[in-house]
Amino acid sequence: MGENKTEHATFAGGCFWCMVKPFDQLPGIVKVVSGYTGGFAENPSYEEVCSDTTGHYEAVQITFEPEVFPYEELVKVFWQQVDPTDAGGQFYDRGHSYKQAVFYHNEEQKMIAEAYRKELEESSRFSKPIVTEILPAKTFYPAEDYHQDYYKKNPKRYLAYQEGSGRASFIRKHWGEQSGK
């Protein structure tokens, strides 16, 4: 038997530290890389991206096996990690680099992301309009090593950040206890 085909999914959901763990533990996920995308500068550093001068978003790029874990399911997991009504960042983190977006790699991903956004809009789950952008994928630059797998390297700081930023309580309120773990 040959290896399963893989694809990429790229999501910006505020601080990329908080966007790795929810995907990392799913079946069919080959790897999750923290990085920067959507901007105009080449090979930006963390400091440059945080200064909001490069146009980049903090994001994760997921290599996955669609036969094992389809893109539709990844999109649902993404939306359960963010406040899709916040156009100015995510939770404690403010500014362009912390905005949320789905970066699609093909027309099928675009259609799936748009359909799920519409479903969420019509669900009345959120009291404010959904502002999550759905954008074409651009060059993805992996972040510095110390940002990779942050939740594994710094579990106590990761959990404190999840709670302190307001992300964990928002997820529990809108999606229940099991989301975002």
C-alpha positions in Angstrom: 0.0 0.0 0.0 1.2 3.5 -0.9 1.1 6.5 1.4 -2.0 8.6 1.5 -2.0 11.8 -0.5 -1.4 14.9 1.5 -2.7 18.5 1.2 -2.1 21.8 3.0 -4.5 23.8 5.0 -3.5 27.3 6.3 -5.4 29.1 9.0 -4.7 32.4 10.9 -6.4 32.4 14.3 -4.6 35.0 16.4 -1.6 33.8 18.4 -0.2 30.7 16.5 0.8 29.1 19.8 -2.9 28.4 20.4 -3.6 27.1 16.9 -1.3 24.1 16.9 -2.6 21.8 19.6 -6.2 21.6 18.4 -5.0 20.2 15.0 -1.9 18.4 16.1 -3.8 15.7 17.9 -6.2 14.8 15.2 -6.0 11.6 13.0 -4.5 12.2 9.5 -2.5 15.2 10.5 1.1 14.8 9.3 2.4 18.1 10.8 1.4 21.5 12.0 3.9 24.4 11.5 3.6 27.9 13.1 4.5 30.7 10.7 3.6 33.8 8.8 1.6 34.3 5.6 -0.4 36.8 3.7 2.1 39.6 3.7 4.5 41.2 1.3 7.9 41.0 3.0 10.1 38.0 2.4 11.3 35.9 5.3 9.8 38.1 8.0 10.9 37.7 11.6 8.5 37.5 14.6 9.4 41.0 15.6 8.7 42.3 12.1 5.4 40.6 11.9 4.3 41.8 15.4 5.2 45.4 14.4 2.4 45.1 11.8 4.7 46.4 9.0 4.9 43.3 6.8 1.2 42.6 6.2 1.6 39.0 7.6 -0.7 37.1 9.8 0.4 34.6 12.4 -0.8 31.3 11.0 -0.5 27.6 11.1 0.1 25.4 8.0 -1.3 21.9 8.4 -0.1 19.0 6.2 -3.0 16.5 6.3 -4.3 13.4 4.7 -7.8 14.3 3.3 -8.8 10.6 3.1 -8.3 10.3 6.9 -9.4 13.8 8.0 -11.1 15.8 5.3 -10.7 19.5 4.8 -14.4 20.1 5.8 -13.5 18.8 9.3 -10.4 21.0 9.6 -12.5 24.1 8.7 -14.9 23.2 11.5 -12.0 22.8 14.0 -10.6 26.1 12.9 -13.8 28.0 13.5 -14.1 26.5 17.0 -10.7 28.1 17.9 -11.4 31.7 17.1 -13.8 34.6 17.7 -15.0 35.0 14.1 -16.7 38.3 14.9 -13.5 40.2 15.9 -11.9 42.2 13.1 -9.2 43.7 15.2 -7.3 40.6 16.3 -8.0 37.7 18.6 -8.8 38.0 22.3 -5.9 39.7 24.2 -3.8 40.0 21.0 -4.6 43.0 18.8 -3.5 44.1 15.4 -3.3 42.9 11.8 -1.0 40.0 12.5 -3.5 38.5 15.0 -6.5 38.7 12.7 -8.2 35.4 11.7 -8.5 34.1 8.1 -8.7 31.0 6.1 -6.1 30.8 3.4 -7.4 28.4 0.7 -5.0 26.4 -1.5 -7.6 25.5 -4.2 -11.1 26.3 -5.3 -12.6 23.4 -3.4 -11.1 24.7 -0.1 -12.5 28.1 -0.9 -16.0 26.8 -1.5 -15.9 24.6 1.6 -14.7 27.6 3.8 -17.3 29.9 2.3 -20.1 27.4 2.8 -19.2 26.8 6.4 -18.9 30.6 7.1 -22.4 31.0 5.6 -23.7 28.1 7.8 -22.2 29.8 10.9 -23.7 33.2 9.9 -27.1 31.6 9.6 -26.8 29.6 12.9 -27.2 32.6 15.2 -24.4 31.1 17.4 -22.8 34.5 17.5 -24.6 37.7 18.2 -22.3 39.8 15.9 -21.5 39.4 12.2 -18.8 37.0 11.2 -15.8 38.9 9.7 -13.4 36.0 9.1 -11.6 36.5 5.8 -11.2 33.8 3.2 -8.2 34.6 1.2 -6.0 32.8 -1.4 -2.9 31.2 0.1 0.4 33.0 -0.2 3.9 32.0 0.6 4.1 30.5 4.1 7.2 31.2 6.1 7.8 28.9 9.1 8.3 30.8 12.4 11.4 30.6 14.5 12.1 27.2 16.2 11.1 28.5 19.7 7.6 29.1 18.4 7.1 25.5 17.1 5.1 23.1 19.3 4.9 25.8 22.0 2.2 23.9 23.9 4.5 20.9 24.2 7.7 22.9 25.1 5.9 25.3 27.6 2.7 23.5 28.8 2.1 25.7 31.9 2.7 29.0 30.1 0.5 27.7 27.2 -2.4 26.9 29.5 -2.0 30.2 31.4 -2.0 32.1 28.1 -5.1 30.2 26.8 -7.0 31.2 30.0 -5.5 34.6 30.5 -6.1 35.8 26.9 -9.8 34.9 27.1 -9.6 32.4 24.3 -10.4 29.3 26.5 -13.5 30.9 28.1 -14.8 32.1 24.7 -14.4 28.6 23.2 -16.2 27.0 26.2 -19.1 29.5 26.0 -19.7 29.1 22.2 -18.6 25.5 21.6 -18.7 23.6 24.9 -16.0 22.0 27.1 -14.4 19.7 24.5 -13.5 22.3 21.9 -10.0 23.7 21.8 -8.3 21.1 24.0 
